[in-house]
Every structure is written in C-alpha cells, then in structure tokens.
Amino acid sequence: MTAFLAATVVAGTPLLFATLGELITEKAGNLNLGVEGMMLMGAVMGFAVGLWTGNPYLALLGAIGAGA
C-alpha cells in the first residue's frame, strides 16, 4: 500500500506543476486549456527523439519544440 501511495505522488507531481502554472497564467488573464496535451506531446516527442538519436540534448530540444 505504501508503494502505491508513493507511485501516485510521483505520477501526479508533473500534473500538479502544470496545474499550478495554469492557475498563475489564468490569474494573469490568459486561458490555456491545452496544458496537459502540450505536456503529453512534449513527453512523447522527447522519448521518440531520444530513442531515435540516442542524444539526450536532441531529445530535450524535441520535447521543447513539441511543447511550444
């Protein structure tokens, strides 16, 4: 049970950061409903580029490009 709770905290932390960033953005007057989708696309593209090239720096650039 402890391992399950630890895994949920680890899996939920990135979504918590996205939610916090979106709340700050909404306070500034902008509305972006695609935060989770941008995170997902960045993660998938970063993984794919890292798998194809084996270069972590290119994987980071691919993730940033897909998230942008």
mmJSON file of the N, C-alpha and C atoms, coordinates in Angstrom:
{"data_MODEL":{"atom_site":{
"group_PDB":["ATOM","ATOM","ATOM","ATOM","ATOM","ATOM","ATOM","ATOM","ATOM","ATOM","ATOM","ATOM","ATOM","ATOM","ATOM","ATOM","ATOM","ATOM","ATOM","ATOM","ATOM","ATOM","ATOM","ATOM","ATOM","ATOM","ATOM","ATOM","ATOM","ATOM","ATOM","ATOM","ATOM","ATOM","ATOM","ATOM","ATOM","ATOM","ATOM","ATOM","ATOM","ATOM","ATOM","ATOM","ATOM","ATOM","ATOM","ATOM","ATOM","ATOM","ATOM","ATOM","ATOM","ATOM","ATOM","ATOM","ATOM","ATOM","ATOM","ATOM","ATOM","ATOM","ATOM","ATOM","ATOM","ATOM","ATOM","ATOM","ATOM","ATOM","ATOM","ATOM","ATOM","ATOM","ATOM","ATOM","ATOM","ATOM","ATOM","ATOM","ATOM","ATOM","ATOM","ATOM","ATOM","ATOM","ATOM","ATOM","ATOM","ATOM","ATOM","ATOM","ATOM","ATOM","ATOM","ATOM","ATOM","ATOM","ATOM","ATOM","ATOM","ATOM","ATOM","ATOM","ATOM","ATOM","ATOM","ATOM","ATOM","ATOM","ATOM","ATOM","ATOM","ATOM","ATOM","ATOM","ATOM","ATOM","ATOM","ATOM","ATOM","ATOM","ATOM","ATOM","ATOM","ATOM","ATOM","ATOM","ATOM","ATOM","ATOM","ATOM","ATOM","ATOM","ATOM","ATOM","ATOM","ATOM","ATOM","ATOM","ATOM","ATOM","ATOM","ATOM","ATOM","ATOM","ATOM","ATOM","ATOM","ATOM","ATOM","ATOM","ATOM","ATOM","ATOM","ATOM","ATOM","ATOM","ATOM","ATOM","ATOM","ATOM","ATOM","ATOM","ATOM","ATOM","ATOM","ATOM","ATOM","ATOM","ATOM","ATOM","ATOM","ATOM","ATOM","ATOM","ATOM","ATOM","ATOM","ATOM","ATOM","ATOM","ATOM","ATOM","ATOM","ATOM","ATOM","ATOM","ATOM","ATOM","ATOM","ATOM","ATOM","ATOM","ATOM","ATOM","ATOM","ATOM","ATOM","ATOM","ATOM","ATOM","ATOM","ATOM"],
"id":[1,2,3,4,5,6,7,8,9,10,11,12,13,14,15,16,17,18,19,20,21,22,23,24,25,26,27,28,29,30,31,32,33,34,35,36,37,38,39,40,41,42,43,44,45,46,47,48,49,50,51,52,53,54,55,56,57,58,59,60,61,62,63,64,65,66,67,68,69,70,71,72,73,74,75,76,77,78,79,80,81,82,83,84,85,86,87,88,89,90,91,92,93,94,95,96,97,98,99,100,101,102,103,104,105,106,107,108,109,110,111,112,113,114,115,116,117,118,119,120,121,122,123,124,125,126,127,128,129,130,131,132,133,134,135,136,137,138,139,140,141,142,143,144,145,146,147,148,149,150,151,152,153,154,155,156,157,158,159,160,161,162,163,164,165,166,167,168,169,170,171,172,173,174,175,176,177,178,179,180,181,182,183,184,185,186,187,188,189,190,191,192,193,194,195,196,197,198,199,200,201,202,203,204],
"type_symbol":["N","C","C","N","C","C","N","C","C","N","C","C","N","C","C","N","C","C","N","C","C","N","C","C","N","C","C","N","C","C","N","C","C","N","C","C","N","C","C","N","C","C","N","C","C","N","C","C","N","C","C","N","C","C","N","C","C","N","C","C","N","C","C","N","C","C","N","C","C","N","C","C","N","C","C","N","C","C","N","C","C","N","C","C","N","C","C","N","C","C","N","C","C","N","C","C","N","C","C","N","C","C","N","C","C","N","C","C","N","C","C","N","C","C","N","C","C","N","C","C","N","C","C","N","C","C","N","C","C","N","C","C","N","C","C","N","C","C","N","C","C","N","C","C","N","C","C","N","C","C","N","C","C","N","C","C","N","C","C","N","C","C","N","C","C","N","C","C","N","C","C","N","C","C","N","C","C","N","C","C","N","C","C","N","C","C","N","C","C","N","C","C","N","C","C","N","C","C","N","C","C","N","C","C"],
"label_atom_id":["N","CA","C","N","CA","C","N","CA","C","N","CA","C","N","CA","C","N","CA","C","N","CA","C","N","CA","C","N","CA","C","N","CA","C","N","CA","C","N","CA","C","N","CA","C","N","CA","C","N","CA","C","N","CA","C","N","CA","C","N","CA","C","N","CA","C","N","CA","C","N","CA","C","N","CA","C","N","CA","C","N","CA","C","N","CA","C","N","CA","C","N","CA","C","N","CA","C","N","CA","C","N","CA","C","N","CA","C","N","CA","C","N","CA","C","N","CA","C","N","CA","C","N","CA","C","N","CA","C","N","CA","C","N","CA","C","N","CA","C","N","CA","C","N","CA","C","N","CA","C","N","CA","C","N","CA","C","N","CA","C","N","CA","C","N","CA","C","N","CA","C","N","CA","C","N","CA","C","N","CA","C","N","CA","C","N","CA","C","N","CA","C","N","CA","C","N","CA","C","N","CA","C","N","CA","C","N","CA","C","N","CA","C","N","CA","C","N","CA","C","N","CA","C","N","CA","C","N","CA","C","N","CA","C","N","CA","C"],
"label_alt_id":[null,null,null,null,null,null,null,null,null,null,null,null,null,null,null,null,null,null,null,null,null,null,null,null,null,null,null,null,null,null,null,null,null,null,null,null,null,null,null,null,null,null,null,null,null,null,null,null,null,null,null,null,null,null,null,null,null,null,null,null,null,null,null,null,null,null,null,null,null,null,null,null,null,null,null,null,null,null,null,null,null,null,null,null,null,null,null,null,null,null,null,null,null,null,null,null,null,null,null,null,null,null,null,null,null,null,null,null,null,null,null,null,null,null,null,null,null,null,null,null,null,null,null,null,null,null,null,null,null,null,null,null,null,null,null,null,null,null,null,null,null,null,null,null,null,null,null,null,null,null,null,null,null,null,null,null,null,null,null,null,null,null,null,null,null,null,null,null,null,null,null,null,null,null,null,null,null,null,null,null,null,null,null,null,null,null,null,null,null,null,null,null,null,null,null,null,null,null,null,null,null,null,null,null],
"label_comp_id":["MET","MET","MET","THR","THR","THR","ALA","ALA","ALA","PHE","PHE","PHE","LEU","LEU","LEU","ALA","ALA","ALA","ALA","ALA","ALA","THR","THR","THR","VAL","VAL","VAL","VAL","VAL","VAL","ALA","ALA","ALA","GLY","GLY","GLY","THR","THR","THR","PRO","PRO","PRO","LEU","LEU","LEU","LEU","LEU","LEU","PHE","PHE","PHE","ALA","ALA","ALA","THR","THR","THR","LEU","LEU","LEU","GLY","GLY","GLY","GLU","GLU","GLU","LEU","LEU","LEU","ILE","ILE","ILE","THR","THR","THR","GLU","GLU","GLU","LYS","LYS","LYS","ALA","ALA","ALA","GLY","GLY","GLY","ASN","ASN","ASN","LEU","LEU","LEU","ASN","ASN","ASN","LEU","LEU","LEU","GLY","GLY","GLY","VAL","VAL","VAL","GLU","GLU","GLU","GLY","GLY","GLY","MET","MET","MET","MET","MET","MET","LEU","LEU","LEU","MET","MET","MET","GLY","GLY","GLY","ALA","ALA","ALA","VAL","VAL","VAL","MET","MET","MET","GLY","GLY","GLY","PHE","PHE","PHE","ALA","ALA","ALA","VAL","VAL","VAL","GLY","GLY","GLY","LEU","LEU","LEU","TRP","TRP","TRP","THR","THR","THR","GLY","GLY","GLY","ASN","ASN","ASN","PRO","PRO","PRO","TYR","TYR","TYR","LEU","LEU","LEU","ALA","ALA","ALA","LEU","LEU","LEU","LEU","LEU","LEU","GLY","GLY","GLY","ALA","ALA","ALA","ILE","ILE","ILE","GLY","GLY","GLY","ALA","ALA","ALA","GLY","GLY","GLY","ALA","ALA","ALA"],
"label_asym_id":["A","A","A","A","A","A","A","A","A","A","A","A","A","A","A","A","A","A","A","A","A","A","A","A","A","A","A","A","A","A","A","A","A","A","A","A","A","A","A","A","A","A","A","A","A","A","A","A","A","A","A","A","A","A","A","A","A","A","A","A","A","A","A","A","A","A","A","A","A","A","A","A","A","A","A","A","A","A","A","A","A","A","A","A","A","A","A","A","A","A","A","A","A","A","A","A","A","A","A","A","A","A","A","A","A","A","A","A","A","A","A","A","A","A","A","A","A","A","A","A","A","A","A","A","A","A","A","A","A","A","A","A","A","A","A","A","A","A","A","A","A","A","A","A","A","A","A","A","A","A","A","A","A","A","A","A","A","A","A","A","A","A","A","A","A","A","A","A","A","A","A","A","A","A","A","A","A","A","A","A","A","A","A","A","A","A","A","A","A","A","A","A","A","A","A","A","A","A","A","A","A","A","A","A"],
"label_entity_id":["1","1","1","1","1","1","1","1","1","1","1","1","1","1","1","1","1","1","1","1","1","1","1","1","1","1","1","1","1","1","1","1","1","1","1","1","1","1","1","1","1","1","1","1","1","1","1","1","1","1","1","1","1","1","1","1","1","1","1","1","1","1","1","1","1","1","1","1","1","1","1","1","1","1","1","1","1","1","1","1","1","1","1","1","1","1","1","1","1","1","1","1","1","1","1","1","1","1","1","1","1","1","1","1","1","1","1","1","1","1","1","1","1","1","1","1","1","1","1","1","1","1","1","1","1","1","1","1","1","1","1","1","1","1","1","1","1","1","1","1","1","1","1","1","1","1","1","1","1","1","1","1","1","1","1","1","1","1","1","1","1","1","1","1","1","1","1","1","1","1","1","1","1","1","1","1","1","1","1","1","1","1","1","1","1","1","1","1","1","1","1","1","1","1","1","1","1","1","1","1","1","1","1","1"],
"label_seq_id":[1,1,1,2,2,2,3,3,3,4,4,4,5,5,5,6,6,6,7,7,7,8,8,8,9,9,9,10,10,10,11,11,11,12,12,12,13,13,13,14,14,14,15,15,15,16,16,16,17,17,17,18,18,18,19,19,19,20,20,20,21,21,21,22,22,22,23,23,23,24,24,24,25,25,25,26,26,26,27,27,27,28,28,28,29,29,29,30,30,30,31,31,31,32,32,32,33,33,33,34,34,34,35,35,35,36,36,36,37,37,37,38,38,38,39,39,39,40,40,40,41,41,41,42,42,42,43,43,43,44,44,44,45,45,45,46,46,46,47,47,47,48,48,48,49,49,49,50,50,50,51,51,51,52,52,52,53,53,53,54,54,54,55,55,55,56,56,56,57,57,57,58,58,58,59,59,59,60,60,60,61,61,61,62,62,62,63,63,63,64,64,64,65,65,65,66,66,66,67,67,67,68,68,68],
"pdbx_PDB_ins_code":[null,null,null,null,null,null,null,null,null,null,null,null,null,null,null,null,null,null,null,null,null,null,null,null,null,null,null,null,null,null,null,null,null,null,null,null,null,null,null,null,null,null,null,null,null,null,null,null,null,null,null,null,null,null,null,null,null,null,null,null,null,null,null,null,null,null,null,null,null,null,null,null,null,null,null,null,null,null,null,null,null,null,null,null,null,null,null,null,null,null,null,null,null,null,null,null,null,null,null,null,null,null,null,null,null,null,null,null,null,null,null,null,null,null,null,null,null,null,null,null,null,null,null,null,null,null,null,null,null,null,null,null,null,null,null,null,null,null,null,null,null,null,null,null,null,null,null,null,null,null,null,null,null,null,null,null,null,null,null,null,null,null,null,null,null,null,null,null,null,null,null,null,null,null,null,null,null,null,null,null,null,null,null,null,null,null,null,null,null,null,null,null,null,null,null,null,null,null,null,null,null,null,null,null],
"Cartn_x":[0.821,0.0,0.863,1.966,2.855,3.477,3.829,4.411,3.39,2.138,1.087,0.921,0.903,0.781,1.985,3.168,4.368,4.315,3.831,3.727,2.705,1.613,0.624,1.165,1.96,2.562,3.561,4.364,5.352,4.658,3.597,2.896,2.093,1.634,0.808,1.567,2.848,3.622,3.71,3.982,4.007,2.668,1.579,0.266,0.025,0.546,0.427,1.18,2.37,3.132,2.4,1.812,1.06,-0.153,-0.822,-1.988,-1.597,-0.509,-0.044,0.329,1.021,1.376,0.155,-0.847,-2.078,-2.851,-2.857,-3.531,-2.866,-1.547,-0.844,-1.129,-1.169,-1.463,-2.871,-3.834,-5.209,-5.346,-4.571,-4.598,-4.1,-3.208,-2.682,-3.657,-4.708,-5.717,-5.725,-4.868,-4.837,-5.513,-6.096,-6.719,-6.132,-5.535,-4.949,-5.467,-6.346,-6.924,-6.105,-5.02,-4.246,-2.97,-2.873,-1.624,-1.277,-2.236,-1.955,-1.564,-2.21,-1.863,-0.464,-0.078,1.283,2.313,2.011,2.925,3.042,1.914,1.915,2.691,2.459,3.165,4.663,5.023,6.439,7.1,6.397,6.962,7.112,6.106,6.166,7.264,7.341,8.356,9.753,9.918,11.219,11.659,10.734,11.059,11.412,10.618,10.848,12.19,12.485,13.755,14.923,14.76,15.819,16.042,14.973,15.087,15.76,15.39,15.949,17.384,17.731,19.079,20.024,19.492,20.342,21.001,20.612,21.203,20.198,20.514,19.541,19.307,20.304,20.126,19.177,19.278,18.323,16.927,16.846,15.546,14.925,15.712,15.212,14.737,15.492,15.081,13.796,13.676,12.439,11.237,11.431,10.341,9.94,10.913,10.615,9.894,10.328,9.685,8.255,8.006,6.645,5.754,6.3,5.507,5.188,6.072,5.854,4.793],
"Cartn_y":[-1.192,0.0,1.254,1.228,2.373,2.634,1.567,1.726,2.335,1.957,2.519,4.016,4.405,5.826,6.62,6.048,6.724,6.868,5.847,5.908,6.944,7.097,8.107,9.513,9.718,11.038,11.34,10.354,10.546,10.799,10.063,10.228,11.526,12.004,13.2,14.506,14.454,15.678,16.51,15.917,16.756,17.429,16.747,17.36,18.481,18.327,19.388,20.642,20.451,21.595,22.269,21.479,22.06,22.816,22.276,22.945,24.252,24.232,25.453,26.522,26.12,27.062,27.622,26.786,27.249,28.202,27.951,28.867,30.244,30.263,31.538,32.248,31.487,32.074,32.638,31.931,32.423,33.678,33.773,34.993,36.187,35.925,36.991,37.363,36.585,36.923,36.055,35.054,34.152,32.838,32.174,30.872,29.893,28.835,27.814,26.468,25.87,24.587,23.392,23.639,22.549,22.219,22.557,22.345,20.861,20.015,18.587,17.991,18.457,17.974,18.385,19.606,20.049,19.239,18.926,18.1,16.704,16.137,14.793,14.762,15.733,15.763,15.978,16.819,17.018,15.75,15.008,13.763,12.715,12.588,11.595,11.954,13.217,13.624,13.508,13.881,13.727,12.282,11.394,9.963,9.46,9.858,9.372,9.863,11.139,11.676,11.05,10.863,10.216,8.772,8.091,6.701,6.631,7.536,7.511,7.962,8.996,9.561,9.086,8.762,8.39,9.588,10.784,12.006,12.69,12.821,13.434,14.914,15.604,17.022,17.24,16.412,16.493,16.091,15.136,14.749,15.912,16.637,17.812,18.887,19.124,20.107,19.668,18.365,17.874,18.042,17.788,17.947,19.414,20.298,21.731,22.183,21.725,22.099,21.6,20.385,19.849,20.542,20.893,21.582,23.021,23.609,25.001,25.057],
"Cartn_z":[0.0,0.0,0.0,0.724,0.766,-0.602,-1.316,-2.648,-3.613,-3.477,-4.334,-4.083,-2.822,-2.494,-2.979,-2.862,-3.355,-4.872,-5.557,-7.016,-7.457,-6.727,-7.1,-6.911,-5.876,-5.662,-6.78,-7.136,-8.207,-9.536,-9.844,-11.116,-11.16,-10.029,-10.004,-9.91,-9.586,-9.42,-10.699,-11.879,-13.09,-13.378,-13.129,-13.337,-12.331,-11.132,-10.131,-10.579,-11.15,-11.659,-12.809,-13.708,-14.829,-14.316,-13.328,-12.766,-12.095,-11.356,-10.698,-11.723,-12.787,-13.839,-14.538,-14.767,-15.413,-14.502,-13.214,-12.293,-12.293,-12.324,-12.37,-13.686,-14.789,-16.096,-16.138,-15.555,-15.544,-14.684,-13.612,-12.804,-13.603,-14.567,-15.413,-16.525,-16.718,-17.707,-18.946,-19.029,-20.182,-19.814,-20.814,-20.597,-21.591,-21.098,-21.955,-21.468,-22.247,-21.846,-22.33,-23.032,-23.607,-22.876,-21.611,-20.869,-20.796,-20.488,-20.366,-21.71,-22.776,-24.113,-24.529,-24.181,-24.501,-23.724,-22.481,-21.697,-22.278,-22.693,-23.267,-24.573,-25.453,-26.727,-26.522,-25.569,-25.269,-24.763,-23.913,-23.38,-24.476,-25.325,-26.401,-27.399,-27.792,-28.761,-28.171,-26.907,-26.272,-26.216,-25.915,-25.875,-27.266,-28.259,-29.618,-30.168,-29.977,-30.475,-29.724,-28.429,-27.658,-28.074,-28.428,-28.876,-30.235,-31.141,-32.495,-32.54,-31.79,-31.893,-30.802,-29.644,-28.519,-27.855,-28.254,-27.722,-26.799,-25.514,-24.604,-24.869,-25.422,-25.705,-26.878,-27.9,-29.003,-28.541,-27.614,-27.067,-26.304,-25.565,-24.849,-25.826,-26.883,-27.88,-28.589,-28.86,-29.479,-28.561,-27.279,-26.316,-26.192,-26.168,-26.084,-27.328,-28.487,-29.732,-29.809,-29.38,-29.423,-28.399,-27.254,-26.243,-26.61,-27.381,-27.789,-28.857],
"occupancy":[1.0,1.0,1.0,1.0,1.0,1.0,1.0,1.0,1.0,1.0,1.0,1.0,1.0,1.0,1.0,1.0,1.0,1.0,1.0,1.0,1.0,1.0,1.0,1.0,1.0,1.0,1.0,1.0,1.0,1.0,1.0,1.0,1.0,1.0,1.0,1.0,1.0,1.0,1.0,1.0,1.0,1.0,1.0,1.0,1.0,1.0,1.0,1.0,1.0,1.0,1.0,1.0,1.0,1.0,1.0,1.0,1.0,1.0,1.0,1.0,1.0,1.0,1.0,1.0,1.0,1.0,1.0,1.0,1.0,1.0,1.0,1.0,1.0,1.0,1.0,1.0,1.0,1.0,1.0,1.0,1.0,1.0,1.0,1.0,1.0,1.0,1.0,1.0,1.0,1.0,1.0,1.0,1.0,1.0,1.0,1.0,1.0,1.0,1.0,1.0,1.0,1.0,1.0,1.0,1.0,1.0,1.0,1.0,1.0,1.0,1.0,1.0,1.0,1.0,1.0,1.0,1.0,1.0,1.0,1.0,1.0,1.0,1.0,1.0,1.0,1.0,1.0,1.0,1.0,1.0,1.0,1.0,1.0,1.0,1.0,1.0,1.0,1.0,1.0,1.0,1.0,1.0,1.0,1.0,1.0,1.0,1.0,1.0,1.0,1.0,1.0,1.0,1.0,1.0,1.0,1.0,1.0,1.0,1.0,1.0,1.0,1.0,1.0,1.0,1.0,1.0,1.0,1.0,1.0,1.0,1.0,1.0,1.0,1.0,1.0,1.0,1.0,1.0,1.0,1.0,1.0,1.0,1.0,1.0,1.0,1.0,1.0,1.0,1.0,1.0,1.0,1.0,1.0,1.0,1.0,1.0,1.0,1.0,1.0,1.0,1.0,1.0,1.0,1.0],
"B_iso_or_equiv":[0.0,0.0,0.0,0.0,0.0,0.0,0.0,0.0,0.0,0.0,0.0,0.0,0.0,0.0,0.0,0.0,0.0,0.0,0.0,0.0,0.0,0.0,0.0,0.0,0.0,0.0,0.0,0.0,0.0,0.0,0.0,0.0,0.0,0.0,0.0,0.0,0.0,0.0,0.0,0.0,0.0,0.0,0.0,0.0,0.0,0.0,0.0,0.0,0.0,0.0,0.0,0.0,0.0,0.0,0.0,0.0,0.0,0.0,0.0,0.0,0.0,0.0,0.0,0.0,0.0,0.0,0.0,0.0,0.0,0.0,0.0,0.0,0.0,0.0,0.0,0.0,0.0,0.0,0.0,0.0,0.0,0.0,0.0,0.0,0.0,0.0,0.0,0.0,0.0,0.0,0.0,0.0,0.0,0.0,0.0,0.0,0.0,0.0,0.0,0.0,0.0,0.0,0.0,0.0,0.0,0.0,0.0,0.0,0.0,0.0,0.0,0.0,0.0,0.0,0.0,0.0,0.0,0.0,0.0,0.0,0.0,0.0,0.0,0.0,0.0,0.0,0.0,0.0,0.0,0.0,0.0,0.0,0.0,0.0,0.0,0.0,0.0,0.0,0.0,0.0,0.0,0.0,0.0,0.0,0.0,0.0,0.0,0.0,0.0,0.0,0.0,0.0,0.0,0.0,0.0,0.0,0.0,0.0,0.0,0.0,0.0,0.0,0.0,0.0,0.0,0.0,0.0,0.0,0.0,0.0,0.0,0.0,0.0,0.0,0.0,0.0,0.0,0.0,0.0,0.0,0.0,0.0,0.0,0.0,0.0,0.0,0.0,0.0,0.0,0.0,0.0,0.0,0.0,0.0,0.0,0.0,0.0,0.0,0.0,0.0,0.0,0.0,0.0,0.0],
"pdbx_formal_charge":[null,null,null,null,null,null,null,null,null,null,null,null,null,null,null,null,null,null,null,null,null,null,null,null,null,null,null,null,null,null,null,null,null,null,null,null,null,null,null,null,null,null,null,null,null,null,null,null,null,null,null,null,null,null,null,null,null,null,null,null,null,null,null,null,null,null,null,null,null,null,null,null,null,null,null,null,null,null,null,null,null,null,null,null,null,null,null,null,null,null,null,null,null,null,null,null,null,null,null,null,null,null,null,null,null,null,null,null,null,null,null,null,null,null,null,null,null,null,null,null,null,null,null,null,null,null,null,null,null,null,null,null,null,null,null,null,null,null,null,null,null,null,null,null,null,null,null,null,null,null,null,null,null,null,null,null,null,null,null,null,null,null,null,null,null,null,null,null,null,null,null,null,null,null,null,null,null,null,null,null,null,null,null,null,null,null,null,null,null,null,null,null,null,null,null,null,null,null,null,null,null,null,null,null],
"auth_seq_id":[1,1,1,2,2,2,3,3,3,4,4,4,5,5,5,6,6,6,7,7,7,8,8,8,9,9,9,10,10,10,11,11,11,12,12,12,13,13,13,14,14,14,15,15,15,16,16,16,17,17,17,18,18,18,19,19,19,20,20,20,21,21,21,22,22,22,23,23,23,24,24,24,25,25,25,26,26,26,27,27,27,28,28,28,29,29,29,30,30,30,31,31,31,32,32,32,33,33,33,34,34,34,35,35,35,36,36,36,37,37,37,38,38,38,39,39,39,40,40,40,41,41,41,42,42,42,43,43,43,44,44,44,45,45,45,46,46,46,47,47,47,48,48,48,49,49,49,50,50,50,51,51,51,52,52,52,53,53,53,54,54,54,55,55,55,56,56,56,57,57,57,58,58,58,59,59,59,60,60,60,61,61,61,62,62,62,63,63,63,64,64,64,65,65,65,66,66,66,67,67,67,68,68,68],
"auth_comp_id":["MET","MET","MET","THR","THR","THR","ALA","ALA","ALA","PHE","PHE","PHE","LEU","LEU","LEU","ALA","ALA","ALA","ALA","ALA","ALA","THR","THR","THR","VAL","VAL","VAL","VAL","VAL","VAL","ALA","ALA","ALA","GLY","GLY","GLY","THR","THR","THR","PRO","PRO","PRO","LEU","LEU","LEU","LEU","LEU","LEU","PHE","PHE","PHE","ALA","ALA","ALA","THR","THR","THR","LEU","LEU","LEU","GLY","GLY","GLY","GLU","GLU","GLU","LEU","LEU","LEU","ILE","ILE","ILE","THR","THR","THR","GLU","GLU","GLU","LYS","LYS","LYS","ALA","ALA","ALA","GLY","GLY","GLY","ASN","ASN","ASN","LEU","LEU","LEU","ASN","ASN","ASN","LEU","LEU","LEU","GLY","GLY","GLY","VAL","VAL","VAL","GLU","GLU","GLU","GLY","GLY","GLY","MET","MET","MET","MET","MET","MET","LEU","LEU","LEU","MET","MET","MET","GLY","GLY","GLY","ALA","ALA","ALA","VAL","VAL","VAL","MET","MET","MET","GLY","GLY","GLY","PHE","PHE","PHE","ALA","ALA","ALA","VAL","VAL","VAL","GLY","GLY","GLY","LEU","LEU","LEU","TRP","TRP","TRP","THR","THR","THR","GLY","GLY","GLY","ASN","ASN","ASN","PRO","PRO","PRO","TYR","TYR","TYR","LEU","LEU","LEU","ALA","ALA","ALA","LEU","LEU","LEU","LEU","LEU","LEU","GLY","GLY","GLY","ALA","ALA","ALA","ILE","ILE","ILE","GLY","GLY","GLY","ALA","ALA","ALA","GLY","GLY","GLY","ALA","ALA","ALA"],
"auth_asym_id":["A","A","A","A","A","A","A","A","A","A","A","A","A","A","A","A","A","A","A","A","A","A","A","A","A","A","A","A","A","A","A","A","A","A","A","A","A","A","A","A","A","A","A","A","A","A","A","A","A","A","A","A","A","A","A","A","A","A","A","A","A","A","A","A","A","A","A","A","A","A","A","A","A","A","A","A","A","A","A","A","A","A","A","A","A","A","A","A","A","A","A","A","A","A","A","A","A","A","A","A","A","A","A","A","A","A","A","A","A","A","A","A","A","A","A","A","A","A","A","A","A","A","A","A","A","A","A","A","A","A","A","A","A","A","A","A","A","A","A","A","A","A","A","A","A","A","A","A","A","A","A","A","A","A","A","A","A","A","A","A","A","A","A","A","A","A","A","A","A","A","A","A","A","A","A","A","A","A","A","A","A","A","A","A","A","A","A","A","A","A","A","A","A","A","A","A","A","A","A","A","A","A","A","A"],
"auth_atom_id":["N","CA","C","N","CA","C","N","CA","C","N","CA","C","N","CA","C","N","CA","C","N","CA","C","N","CA","C","N","CA","C","N","CA","C","N","CA","C","N","CA","C","N","CA","C","N","CA","C","N","CA","C","N","CA","C","N","CA","C","N","CA","C","N","CA","C","N","CA","C","N","CA","C","N","CA","C","N","CA","C","N","CA","C","N","CA","C","N","CA","C","N","CA","C","N","CA","C","N","CA","C","N","CA","C","N","CA","C","N","CA","C","N","CA","C","N","CA","C","N","CA","C","N","CA","C","N","CA","C","N","CA","C","N","CA","C","N","CA","C","N","CA","C","N","CA","C","N","CA","C","N","CA","C","N","CA","C","N","CA","C","N","CA","C","N","CA","C","N","CA","C","N","CA","C","N","CA","C","N","CA","C","N","CA","C","N","CA","C","N","CA","C","N","CA","C","N","CA","C","N","CA","C","N","CA","C","N","CA","C","N","CA","C","N","CA","C","N","CA","C","N","CA","C","N","CA","C","N","CA","C","N","CA","C","N","CA","C"],
"pdbx_PDB_model_num":[1,1,1,1,1,1,1,1,1,1,1,1,1,1,1,1,1,1,1,1,1,1,1,1,1,1,1,1,1,1,1,1,1,1,1,1,1,1,1,1,1,1,1,1,1,1,1,1,1,1,1,1,1,1,1,1,1,1,1,1,1,1,1,1,1,1,1,1,1,1,1,1,1,1,1,1,1,1,1,1,1,1,1,1,1,1,1,1,1,1,1,1,1,1,1,1,1,1,1,1,1,1,1,1,1,1,1,1,1,1,1,1,1,1,1,1,1,1,1,1,1,1,1,1,1,1,1,1,1,1,1,1,1,1,1,1,1,1,1,1,1,1,1,1,1,1,1,1,1,1,1,1,1,1,1,1,1,1,1,1,1,1,1,1,1,1,1,1,1,1,1,1,1,1,1,1,1,1,1,1,1,1,1,1,1,1,1,1,1,1,1,1,1,1,1,1,1,1,1,1,1,1,1,1]
}}}
